[in-house]
């Protein structure tokens, strides 16, 4: 199947923007999509774009320098050797999955005089292939995350296991919402969970119903990714 046409993309974006609650930021996931597709989505009104790979995003950004009000979201796993480039090129980093990575991001943000907004990636049911803090680990390191002031930890990202039942998917999203509420009630100085990045093309209505404030949609907008 081919990538959707410009008209199809425009119509899908309009439909989603008409139905998503106003609190929800629609992030267009453009992994493997060429810059021309980003321009179509931009022309249709989108300003938030998500990429999974730092280098791929940098190459696209170089071709889109005239679109000065795009907010770039890194939604894929971040290796520690790409931390500086991630801080330079993204306003949002959704995939902090370890204390070590958070500390490296904070140091890079200090050195580069930047202040990216970040989400902690959480793994609320067992899912060996995925990165993320499990609940016990996250609760243990929250006091060490709180003093990191050069990054702004403002959200949680939750991804249910692939092929999970609808019941499990809903459980993950509900638990992420409850976790964010608990963190906010704990009295930390700098950790403020304002965003819940959860919901992709296959499950975003369930995420929105559970309280998502950011949904990450690729195939719903653009059709199958080019290979």
N, C-alpha and C positions, 0 to 999 in steps of 0.2 A: 504493500500500500504506500502511496506517495504522501509527502507532506501536504497539508491542507493548502488551498489557494488563499491568496490575499483576502478575497471576499469572505471565504469561510472563516478565516482567522478573525477578521473584523467582526463578523456576525457572532461568533462564539464569545468573544470578549464582551461585546455589548450585552449579550444574554446573561453572562455571568455577573457583570457589574450591576445589572438590573435586579439580580436575585440574591446576591451575597449581602449579608448585613453590613451596615456602614462601618462597623468596627473591624471588619476583616480586610486585610491587605492582600491583594491578589499578586503573587509573585509568579511571573512567567519563567518557567524552567527552560532554558535555551541551550542546554548541553547538546553538543553536536549540531546545533542549528546555525546556519550562516548569519552574518550580520544583517543581510537583507530581511530576514524573518524578524529580527529584533526591530528593524525600522518599521515593518508593517504593524507590529504590536504597539510600538511607540505611537505611531500615527493614530491608532485606535484608542489611545488614551492611557496605556500602561506606562508606569515609570519605575516599577520594581522588577528586576530581572535576576534570576538565580542561575549560578554556574557551579558545577561540581569540581572543575579542575582549574587551578590557578593559572597555568600557562595558557590554556585555551581561552580563558576569560581575558587575559592581558592582550592577546592577539586580536580579539574582537573589539576590545575597548579602543585600541589604536585606530580602528577603522570607524569608530563612532564618536570621535572627539567633539563633533558638533552637537551631539545630544547631551547637553551639559547638566541636565537635571535628572539623569538616571540615578537610581540607587541600586548599587550592585550588592547582591547577597551571595556569599559563599555557603553552599549547602552540602558540599561533599566533604569527605574525610580530609583533614589537613595534616600533612606530614610536617614534622618540626623544621625540616630544612626549607620549607616554603613559607615560614611564618612571616618573615619581613615583607616578602612580596604580597602576601595576603593582606597585611596591615596597610600597605601602600595602595592597594587596588580595590579594596572592598570596604563599604561602609558598615555592612553587617556580616558577621561570621556566626553561622548557626551551629557549628559542629565542634564545639569545645567538648572533648570526651575524656580529658584527664587533667589533673592538677598541673602536671608538668607542662602540658600544652598551654594552659591558661597563663602560667607564669612566664613562659617564653613570649606569648602574645603581649602580655603586660609590659615586659621589658622592651620589646620592639616598638610598642606604641609610645613608650617614654622616649626612646631614642629618635623616633621619627616625628615626634610632636603630633601624633594623631590619637584619636580616641574612638576606635571602632565600637559599635554596639554588638553585643554578643549574646548567644544562647548557649546554654548547657545542654548537650545531647544526652538524653536519658533513655535507659533501656529498662522498661518497667515490667517486662515478662522475659523469661529466658529466650535468647536469640543469638546463638554463638557466632553467626557470620557478621553481626553488626557491631559497630563501635558504640560506645556510650557508657555513662556511669550507671551502675546498678544502684538501687535505692540506698542500700546500706553504705556503699562506698561514697555516694554523693553526700549523704548526711554527715559522714565522718569528715569530709574535706571542706564543707561549707565555711567553717571558721577560717580556713586558710585561703579560700577564694575571696572572702569579704574584703580583705585589705588591698586587693588588686584594684587600684583606682585609675590606672591609665587606660584600661579597657572598661567598658560599661556593660556589666552583666545584667541584661534586661529581659531575658526570656528563657524558655525551655523549648527544645526541639524533641519531639517524640515520633518514632516511626514504628508502627506495628510490624510483627514478623510477616514475611510474604506468605501467602496462602492461609493466613489466620482466619478463623471464623469471624463473622460479624460481631458475635458476643465478645471475643477477645479484642478485636479492634476497638470496640466501644469501651471496654475495660481499660485499655491503654490510654485512651484519650481522657476518660474520666479521672484516672489516677494522676495523669499529668496536670490536669486542672487543680486537683486537690493538693498535689505537691507544691505547685506554685503558690497556692493560698497559704500553705503551712510555712513556706520560706518567708513570705511577706509578713506573716504574723510573728516571726521569730525575733524580730528586732535588730536585724543586721543593719549596719551603717550604710553599706553600698550595694548590697544585693537587693534589687527590686524587680520582681518578676511581673512585667507589664505585658509581655507578649507570649503567646503560645503558638509556636510554629509547628503545626501538625495538620495533616490532611494533604493527600496527593490525588492524582486523577481518579484512582479507584475507590477512594474512601472519604473524599473531602466533605460530603454532606454530613457524615457521621461526626467528623472532626468539628465542623461548624456548630452542630447541635450540642457538642460537649463543651464549647467555649473557645474554639480556636480563634486567634486574631490574625494569623498569617496562614494562607494555604499556598502550596507549591505545586503549580499545575503545568505540565508539559504536554502530554499527548491529548489531553482534553482540549487544549487550545490549538495545537499544531499538527495533530495526527502523529503517526509513527516517526520516530527519530531516524534520520539518515544513518547508515552504518559506514 
